[in-house]
């Protein structure tokens, strides 16, 4: 009962829970209250990444959909500051927040009460090995089984058509998802499977037509994604750290996609021509630290997407990429240069990329990293002009470059 945050001790509701609930009641809007209650889905003492949290809120429709990605992040950060000012969230290490154990108990208590619209089932971080079918009820809207020891899911259809958020991340022993189980959640907006030991995903995934966020980061056994063409409303797709070799079929149909992370995908060596150019709403793209160093030349190998296709994306504002160190045939065109200029934030590295560079401080808005290159003023000038910081390691011809 303690693990379920049930107020079993006589008087705890009146003396502890209700006084803290007063801070919740004084929050300025129902939307901010819902954002606060989302935080109780995480386990006790969990460091909540604020960027991930804001993306959850975006996918649930708690942030204005018409704003661009930067404005959405700013709005999300403002809500987090509001919750911190109300003593409902605490500052943690860089870019993370925590919820005090007692505040979390109160949030779980509120979320599980019958008069809350977004009723939640919170079973995160309590060592569960299996999920009981009768536990997920039709009245639940948010369900969290994250950070447990679950190794299998019910192989049956569960009647839970109202669930919009399902968090299963951090179950390191979970190797598969039965079709019947996934088909129970046709109203899902958020599905987080990150850090699971999944080898594959069911083909019925693209039947989740309401899905806005699919998070698969650190599923390092996952080798292939099923077709995603049915997910027309998908806004957030994170495949970082997976073992996939190609982008999923139907990728070009995901025109609502705003956030795409394919970094640290060691076996992803190609992006087919045309796969990116139709993602007309894409604003954030992270394609760093892949085995393939993307070729900067606009005329890429036959059948493969040139980088011009990416920077041509009208709404792209944030771009992280590692480029090929062999730039002897570099061609810079007006399209490429104008595409770089319009970006609000980028990190472009050229050459060998040591892990220690990720620890660099300083101004990071428009960063260029050069390592082990032979420099000259001609080809590098445009990068200097468009960046706010440049880091040079082990490069030859630095004096010649500046002289030119």
Beta strands, then each sheet from edge to edge (+ up, - down):
strand 1: 48-49
strand 2: 90-91
strand 3: 96-98
strand 4: 120-122
strand 5: 142-144
strand 6: 165-167
strand 7: 190-192
strand 8: 213-215
strand 9: 236-238
strand 10: 259-261
strand 11: 284-287
strand 12: 318-323
strand 13: 345-351
strand 14: 366-371
strand 15: 389-393
sheet 1: 1+ 3- 2+
sheet 2: 4+ 5+ 6+ 7+ 8+ 9+ 10+ 11+ 12+ 13+ 14+ 15+
end
